[in-house]
Amino acid sequence: MKNIELMIFDLDGTLVDSKLDLANAVNYALKTLKLPVLKNEVIYGFIGDGIWRLVERALGENHAGKTETGVELFRKYYKKHCVDNTCLYPKVKEMLLHFKNKKKAVVTNKSEIFTRDILQGLKIAGYFDIVYGGDTFEHRKPHPLPLKKVMSKLKIKPAQAIMIGDGLNDVLAAKAAKVTSCAVGYGLEDKKKLLKENPDYFIKNLSQLKKIVN
């Protein structure tokens, strides 16, 4: 695609492998609340819709009333440990350097403060023109608002933008914003579910973006 001027990236499961630190924060909250901890693999399935939903799912219906306290405990732990194990996926820096002349943004459902902490901790914050989190606006993905805000601020038309992410929310937000969608198959989402949403592109690693965006 020769007309792409803006590349919008999801964070967790797309640029960074953060699932272990997220699981550790969830289990810290559960332990502090004197509740049974969960296997990491179970928690991984809860990731993608922001901290509140992550903690709410981990607590389950029987302990839904403890969600607010659980979120506070999660945030307290995660603030100090958000890059203990979190790392970049292969080829991320190489890809960002390759597209240095393109405008780039991060749009995630993760809290903006933690998103910025991770980008800075992994030394890739400087590659992005804009960073929006799930708490930046009144709506988050799959709502198109965050993507529209990015395009408005950078004066980019939908036909000039591509959304790259591992989740259903990324594909749905892209479609709602009339932006090209590119799903990645190495993240947290089930591949079959992703493909059912018919993303415009599906890649197995970020290096394949070079074949899509000129």
Beta strands, then each sheet from edge to edge (+ up, - down):
strand 1: 6-9
strand 2: 16-17
strand 3: 87-88
strand 4: 103-107
strand 5: 130-132
strand 6: 161-165
strand 7: 180-184
strand 8: 201-203
sheet 1: 5+ 4+ 1+ 6+ 7+ 8+
sheet 2: 2+ 3-
end
